[in-house]
Amino acid sequence: MKTVENNLAKILPDAEWQVISPGRVNLLGEHVDYNDGVVLPAAIDRYVKMVIKPRGDDRVILHAIDLEASVEFSLTELDKRRDLYSNPLPDWALYPAAVAWAFQNKGFTPEGMEAAYTSNLPIGAGLSSSAAVELAFAEYWKNAGGWKIDRMRMAEICQYAENEYVGVNCGLMDQFACAHGVARHALFFDTRSREWQPLPLPLNTTIVIADSIIRRSLSASGYNQRREECKIALGLIQREDANIRSLRDVVVKDLEKIGSFLPPILMKRVRHVVEEIERVEKACRCLIEDDAVGFGQLMVDGHVSLRDLYEVSLPELDVLVETASKIDGCYGARLTGAGFGGCTVNLLESKRVDEFKNQLIESYKKKFNITLRVYVCKLSRSVYIERIGK
């Protein structure tokens, strides 16, 4: 049996279970998962860590250590989105409540529990802290209930929870990556067929994440707007070709024709999605062929598209990518996650990591007077649960 770190043990000394749930970084394939596209994320070695004590009633008691906050709610009144004292659930508690609600709607009965959790994933930075929380609670309730749910189904239920309860219309990529991570590997994932394959990074390379410190809230940002724009564009395309089921079915050679009837803003969104899917397919070949240079160039091309066509970048992110691309040993850089703030992901020659970090931090400080946070990451395994004890 495992022991837990002190801050968790102090809050819940008689905990019986521990769940470790990773965040994720997306290497390529941004804003295409909700368009049936292919993506290339990876689980990373930054986690949500949670300890749990089962309860024999319908009450959930949560302690968010990093926020110094606690809340209690009933599993029988989840539709109200309120705690036991009729106060609205705080935003951070909506995610575990959403998972319980989603399980109930899918025919499962989660039981009461008390949990304490902490994370070294920066909130709102585009590293899927919300998906890591969702999968942590899902893994516990699945284990406690003895439910025969495979990893893909569990990820789908968590996506449903975030879409329908929290109100963020995310695709499946984040939950998929947390549920399927493979150490030292990126994950090629076809969001339409649900087929996936782990692919190793090029030899002697390291993933480095740079946190701009600029934060966004997905539900309050342009994320849902971009989804709606894709939906509208798809509807207009389907008037011309009923065989198009999603933007995944549009190919690069069709773009000129589509541009003749789509409004310019929608055409920009469609072009990004179509070309980004093609970039992911090319990137997979680069990984198979151990081509770090080719992969890195696709990362840079993807950032330009997110900046100019999908318009989800910010000056801080653009500066990080431009600066990183000029540093020796950096194969490629791009924003990662939904955009509107958050992080960039960089593919580095492993022996140049320290030099890269120092130059990027110094440059960002000089430009914006902000101290950059830089994380050197290993690609990680998926969410898992283990029994703990003294």
C-alpha positions as CSV (number, residue, x, y, z in Angstrom):
1,M,0.0,0.0,0.0
2,K,1.1,3.6,-0.7
3,T,1.5,6.5,1.6
4,V,0.5,10.0,0.5
5,E,2.1,13.4,0.7
6,N,1.7,15.4,3.9
7,N,-0.7,18.1,2.8
8,L,-3.3,15.5,1.7
9,A,-2.7,13.3,4.7
10,K,-3.3,16.2,7.1
11,I,-6.7,17.0,5.6
12,L,-7.9,13.4,5.3
13,P,-5.7,11.1,7.5
14,D,-8.0,8.1,7.2
15,A,-8.2,8.1,3.4
16,E,-8.4,4.7,1.8
17,W,-7.6,5.4,-1.9
18,Q,-5.4,7.7,-3.9
19,V,-5.9,8.7,-7.5
20,I,-3.2,10.2,-9.7
21,S,-4.6,11.9,-12.9
22,P,-2.3,13.6,-15.4
23,G,-2.7,16.8,-17.4
24,R,-2.0,16.8,-21.1
25,V,-0.3,18.8,-23.7
26,N,-1.4,18.9,-27.3
27,L,1.4,18.7,-29.7
28,L,-0.7,19.2,-32.8
29,G,-4.3,19.2,-33.8
30,E,-5.8,22.2,-32.1
31,H,-9.6,23.0,-32.4
32,V,-10.2,19.9,-34.6
33,D,-11.4,17.4,-32.0
34,Y,-14.9,18.8,-32.1
35,N,-14.8,18.7,-35.9
36,D,-14.2,14.9,-36.0
37,G,-10.5,15.5,-36.7
38,V,-7.3,13.7,-35.7
39,V,-5.2,15.0,-32.9
40,L,-1.8,14.4,-31.3
41,P,-1.9,15.0,-27.5
42,A,0.2,13.4,-24.7
43,A,-0.3,13.0,-21.0
44,I,2.4,14.8,-19.0
45,D,4.0,14.3,-15.6
46,R,2.1,17.1,-13.9
47,Y,-0.9,15.8,-12.0
48,V,-4.0,16.1,-9.9
49,K,-3.5,14.0,-6.8
50,M,-6.5,13.1,-4.8
51,V,-7.1,11.0,-1.7
52,I,-10.6,9.6,-0.9
53,K,-12.5,8.2,2.0
54,P,-15.7,6.4,1.1
55,R,-19.0,7.4,2.8
56,G,-22.1,5.4,3.4
57,D,-24.5,8.1,2.4
58,D,-25.3,10.4,-0.6
59,R,-23.0,13.3,0.5
60,V,-19.8,14.4,-1.3
61,I,-17.4,16.5,0.8
62,L,-14.5,18.1,-1.2
63,H,-11.4,19.9,0.0
64,A,-9.5,21.8,-2.7
65,I,-6.2,22.3,-1.0
66,D,-4.7,24.7,-3.4
67,L,-7.7,27.0,-3.2
68,E,-8.0,26.6,0.6
69,A,-11.7,25.8,0.0
70,S,-14.2,23.1,0.9
71,V,-17.7,22.3,-0.2
72,E,-20.4,19.7,0.5
73,F,-23.2,18.7,-1.8
74,S,-25.8,15.9,-2.1
75,L,-25.7,13.3,-4.9
76,T,-29.5,13.4,-5.0
77,E,-29.8,17.1,-5.8
78,L,-27.1,17.6,-8.5
79,D,-29.5,19.3,-10.9
80,K,-29.7,22.3,-8.5
81,R,-25.9,22.9,-8.7
82,R,-26.0,24.0,-5.1
83,D,-24.3,22.9,-1.9
84,L,-25.9,21.6,1.2
85,Y,-26.6,25.1,2.4
86,S,-28.3,26.2,-0.9
87,N,-25.3,28.3,-2.0
88,P,-24.4,28.0,-5.7
89,L,-21.6,25.5,-6.2
90,P,-18.3,27.3,-6.8
91,D,-16.8,26.9,-10.2
92,W,-14.1,24.4,-9.1
93,A,-16.7,22.1,-7.6
94,L,-18.8,22.0,-10.8
95,Y,-16.4,19.5,-12.4
96,P,-16.7,16.7,-9.8
97,A,-20.4,17.4,-9.5
98,A,-20.7,17.1,-13.3
99,V,-19.0,13.7,-13.3
100,A,-21.4,12.4,-10.7
101,W,-24.3,13.9,-12.6
102,A,-23.1,12.3,-15.9
103,F,-22.7,8.9,-14.3
104,Q,-26.3,9.1,-13.0
105,N,-27.6,10.1,-16.4
106,K,-25.8,7.1,-17.9
107,G,-27.3,4.6,-15.5
108,F,-24.7,4.4,-12.8
109,T,-25.0,5.3,-9.1
110,P,-22.0,7.0,-7.6
111,E,-21.7,6.8,-3.8
112,G,-20.8,9.4,-1.2
113,M,-17.2,10.2,-0.5
114,E,-14.9,12.7,1.1
115,A,-11.9,13.8,-1.0
116,A,-8.9,16.1,-0.7
117,Y,-7.0,17.0,-3.8
118,T,-4.1,19.1,-4.9
119,S,-2.4,19.8,-8.3
120,N,0.8,21.0,-9.8
121,L,-1.1,21.8,-13.0
122,P,-1.6,25.5,-13.5
123,I,-5.4,26.3,-13.7
124,G,-6.5,27.9,-17.0
125,A,-3.2,27.4,-18.7
126,G,-4.3,25.0,-21.4
127,L,-2.9,21.8,-19.8
128,S,-6.3,20.3,-19.1
129,S,-6.5,20.7,-15.3
130,S,-10.3,20.3,-15.6
131,A,-10.1,17.0,-17.5
132,A,-7.5,15.7,-15.0
133,V,-10.0,16.5,-12.2
134,E,-12.9,14.9,-14.1
135,L,-10.9,11.7,-14.8
136,A,-9.7,11.5,-11.1
137,F,-13.3,11.4,-9.8
138,A,-14.4,9.1,-12.6
139,E,-11.7,6.6,-11.9
140,Y,-12.6,6.5,-8.3
141,W,-16.3,6.1,-8.8
142,K,-15.8,3.5,-11.5
143,N,-13.5,1.5,-9.1
144,A,-15.7,1.9,-6.1
145,G,-18.8,0.8,-8.0
146,G,-17.1,-2.1,-9.8
147,W,-18.4,-0.8,-13.1
148,K,-17.2,-2.4,-16.3
149,I,-16.5,0.8,-18.2
150,D,-13.5,0.9,-20.6
151,R,-11.2,3.9,-20.7
152,M,-12.8,5.4,-23.8
153,R,-16.3,5.2,-22.4
154,M,-15.1,6.9,-19.2
155,A,-13.5,9.7,-21.2
156,E,-16.7,10.1,-23.2
157,I,-18.8,10.4,-20.0
158,C,-16.4,13.0,-18.6
159,Q,-16.7,15.0,-21.9
160,Y,-20.5,14.7,-21.6
161,A,-20.2,16.1,-18.1
162,E,-18.2,19.1,-19.1
163,N,-20.4,19.8,-22.1
164,E,-23.8,19.5,-20.5
165,Y,-23.3,20.3,-16.8
166,V,-20.4,22.8,-16.8
167,G,-21.3,24.3,-20.1
168,V,-18.0,24.1,-22.0
169,N,-18.5,22.5,-25.4
170,C,-15.1,20.8,-25.4
171,G,-14.2,17.9,-27.7
172,L,-13.0,14.6,-26.5
173,M,-9.2,15.1,-26.8
174,D,-8.4,16.2,-23.2
175,Q,-10.3,13.5,-21.5
176,F,-9.0,10.9,-24.0
177,A,-5.4,11.9,-23.2
178,C,-5.8,11.7,-19.5
179,A,-7.4,8.3,-19.8
180,H,-5.0,6.7,-22.3
181,G,-1.6,8.2,-21.6
182,V,1.5,6.1,-22.4
183,A,4.8,7.0,-20.9
184,R,7.3,8.6,-23.3
185,H,4.7,8.6,-26.2
186,A,2.4,11.0,-28.0
187,L,-1.0,9.7,-28.7
188,F,-2.4,9.8,-32.3
189,F,-6.2,9.9,-31.8
190,D,-8.9,9.8,-34.5
191,T,-11.9,11.5,-32.8
192,R,-14.3,10.1,-35.3
193,S,-13.4,6.4,-35.3
194,R,-12.0,6.4,-31.8
195,E,-8.9,4.6,-33.1
196,W,-5.6,5.6,-31.5
197,Q,-2.0,4.7,-31.4
198,P,1.0,5.7,-29.2
199,L,3.9,7.2,-31.1
200,P,7.4,7.9,-29.5
201,L,8.9,11.3,-29.6
202,P,12.0,11.7,-31.8
203,L,15.2,10.5,-30.2
204,N,17.0,12.9,-27.9
205,T,14.2,15.4,-27.7
206,T,12.3,16.9,-24.8
207,I,9.0,18.6,-24.4
208,V,9.2,22.0,-22.6
209,I,6.1,24.0,-21.7
210,A,6.2,27.7,-21.2
211,D,3.4,29.3,-19.2
212,S,2.6,32.8,-20.3
213,I,0.8,33.5,-17.0
214,I,-2.1,35.0,-19.1
215,R,-5.3,33.2,-18.0
216,R,-8.6,32.6,-19.7
217,S,-11.9,30.9,-18.8
218,L,-13.1,28.6,-21.6
219,S,-16.8,29.2,-20.9
220,A,-16.2,33.0,-20.9
221,S,-13.8,33.1,-23.8
222,G,-14.2,32.7,-27.6
223,Y,-14.0,28.9,-27.4
224,N,-17.7,28.3,-27.6
225,Q,-17.9,31.0,-30.3
226,R,-15.3,29.1,-32.4
227,R,-17.4,26.0,-32.1
228,E,-20.5,27.8,-33.2
229,E,-18.7,29.3,-36.2
230,C,-17.6,25.8,-37.2
231,K,-21.2,24.6,-36.9
232,I,-22.5,27.4,-39.0
233,A,-19.9,26.9,-41.6
234,L,-20.7,23.2,-41.8
235,G,-24.3,23.9,-42.3
236,L,-23.5,26.2,-45.3
237,I,-21.2,23.6,-46.8
238,Q,-23.8,20.8,-46.4
239,R,-26.2,22.9,-48.5
240,E,-23.8,22.4,-51.3
241,D,-22.8,18.9,-50.5
242,A,-25.0,16.7,-48.4
243,N,-22.2,14.0,-48.2
244,I,-20.1,16.2,-45.9
245,R,-20.8,15.0,-42.3
246,S,-18.3,17.2,-40.6
247,L,-15.4,19.5,-41.4
248,R,-13.3,16.4,-41.2
249,D,-14.7,15.5,-44.6
250,V,-13.5,18.7,-46.3
251,V,-10.0,18.3,-47.9
252,V,-7.5,21.0,-48.9
253,K,-8.3,20.8,-52.6
254,D,-12.0,21.7,-51.8
255,L,-11.1,25.0,-50.0
256,E,-11.1,27.2,-53.1
257,K,-14.6,26.1,-54.1
258,I,-15.9,26.5,-50.5
259,G,-14.4,30.0,-50.4
260,S,-16.8,31.1,-53.1
261,F,-19.8,30.9,-50.8
262,L,-18.6,31.0,-47.2
263,P,-18.3,34.4,-45.5
264,P,-14.6,35.3,-45.0
265,I,-14.5,34.8,-41.2
266,L,-16.0,31.3,-41.5
267,M,-13.7,30.5,-44.4
268,K,-10.7,31.3,-42.1
269,R,-12.0,28.9,-39.5
270,V,-12.6,26.1,-42.0
271,R,-9.2,26.6,-43.6
272,H,-7.5,26.2,-40.2
273,V,-9.4,23.0,-39.3
274,V,-8.8,21.4,-42.7
275,E,-5.1,22.2,-42.9
276,E,-4.5,21.4,-39.2
277,I,-5.9,17.9,-39.7
278,E,-3.5,17.5,-42.6
279,R,-0.6,18.7,-40.4
280,V,-1.4,16.0,-37.8
281,E,-1.3,13.3,-40.5
282,K,2.1,14.7,-41.7
283,A,3.4,14.9,-38.1
284,C,2.6,11.3,-37.4
285,R,4.8,10.3,-40.4
286,C,7.6,12.5,-38.9
287,L,7.4,10.7,-35.6
288,I,7.5,7.3,-37.4
289,E,10.6,8.5,-39.3
290,D,12.2,10.1,-36.3
291,D,12.1,13.5,-38.0
292,A,12.3,16.2,-35.3
293,V,13.0,19.0,-37.8
294,G,9.9,18.2,-39.9
295,F,7.8,17.8,-36.8
296,G,9.0,21.1,-35.4
297,Q,8.2,23.0,-38.6
298,L,4.6,21.6,-38.5
299,M,4.3,23.0,-35.0
300,V,5.3,26.4,-36.1
301,D,2.9,26.3,-39.1
302,G,0.1,25.3,-36.7
303,H,0.8,28.3,-34.5
304,V,0.6,30.7,-37.5
305,S,-2.7,29.2,-38.4
306,L,-4.1,29.5,-34.9
307,R,-2.9,33.1,-34.8
308,D,-4.0,34.2,-38.3
309,L,-6.9,32.0,-39.2
310,Y,-8.5,30.8,-36.0
311,E,-7.5,34.0,-34.1
312,V,-7.0,32.4,-30.7
313,S,-3.5,33.6,-30.0
314,L,-2.3,36.6,-28.0
315,P,0.8,38.9,-28.3
316,E,2.4,37.1,-25.4
317,L,2.0,33.7,-27.0
318,D,3.2,35.0,-30.3
319,V,6.3,36.4,-28.7
320,L,7.0,33.1,-26.9
321,V,6.8,31.2,-30.2
322,E,8.9,33.7,-32.2
323,T,11.5,33.8,-29.5
324,A,11.7,30.1,-29.0
325,S,12.0,29.4,-32.7
326,K,15.2,31.5,-32.8
327,I,16.9,29.7,-29.9
328,D,19.4,27.0,-30.9
329,G,18.1,23.5,-30.2
330,C,14.4,24.4,-30.6
331,Y,12.8,22.4,-33.4
332,G,9.4,23.9,-33.1
333,A,7.0,25.9,-30.9
334,R,3.3,26.7,-30.8
335,L,0.5,27.6,-28.5
336,T,-1.2,24.6,-26.9
337,G,-4.8,24.3,-25.7
338,A,-7.7,26.4,-26.7
339,G,-5.6,29.6,-26.8
340,F,-6.7,33.1,-25.5
341,G,-3.8,32.7,-23.0
342,G,-2.1,29.7,-21.4
343,C,1.0,28.0,-22.6
344,T,3.2,27.2,-25.5
345,V,4.7,23.8,-26.2
346,N,8.2,23.5,-27.5
347,L,10.2,20.5,-28.9
348,L,13.8,20.8,-27.8
349,E,17.0,19.0,-28.4
350,S,17.5,17.4,-25.0
351,K,21.0,18.7,-24.4
352,R,19.9,22.3,-25.0
353,V,17.0,22.5,-22.5
354,D,18.7,24.5,-19.8
355,E,20.1,27.1,-22.2
356,F,16.6,27.3,-23.8
357,K,14.9,27.9,-20.5
358,N,17.2,30.7,-19.5
359,Q,17.0,32.5,-22.8
360,L,13.2,32.3,-23.0
361,I,12.7,33.5,-19.4
362,E,15.0,36.4,-19.8
363,S,13.5,37.5,-23.1
364,Y,9.9,37.3,-21.8
365,K,10.8,39.2,-18.7
366,K,12.4,42.0,-20.8
367,K,9.4,42.2,-23.1
368,F,6.5,42.0,-20.7
369,N,8.0,42.3,-17.2
370,I,6.4,38.9,-16.4
371,T,8.4,36.0,-14.9
372,L,7.8,33.1,-17.1
373,R,7.1,29.6,-15.7
374,V,8.8,26.9,-17.6
375,Y,8.1,23.2,-17.2
376,V,10.3,20.4,-18.5
377,C,8.0,17.5,-19.1
378,K,8.1,13.8,-19.5
379,L,5.2,12.1,-21.3
380,S,3.2,10.1,-18.8
381,R,0.9,7.2,-18.1
382,S,-2.8,7.5,-17.8
383,V,-5.0,8.1,-14.7
384,Y,-4.7,5.3,-12.1
385,I,-6.0,4.5,-8.6
386,E,-4.3,2.7,-5.7
387,R,-5.1,1.7,-2.2
388,I,-3.2,3.6,0.5
389,G,-2.5,3.1,4.1
390,K,0.0,3.6,6.9
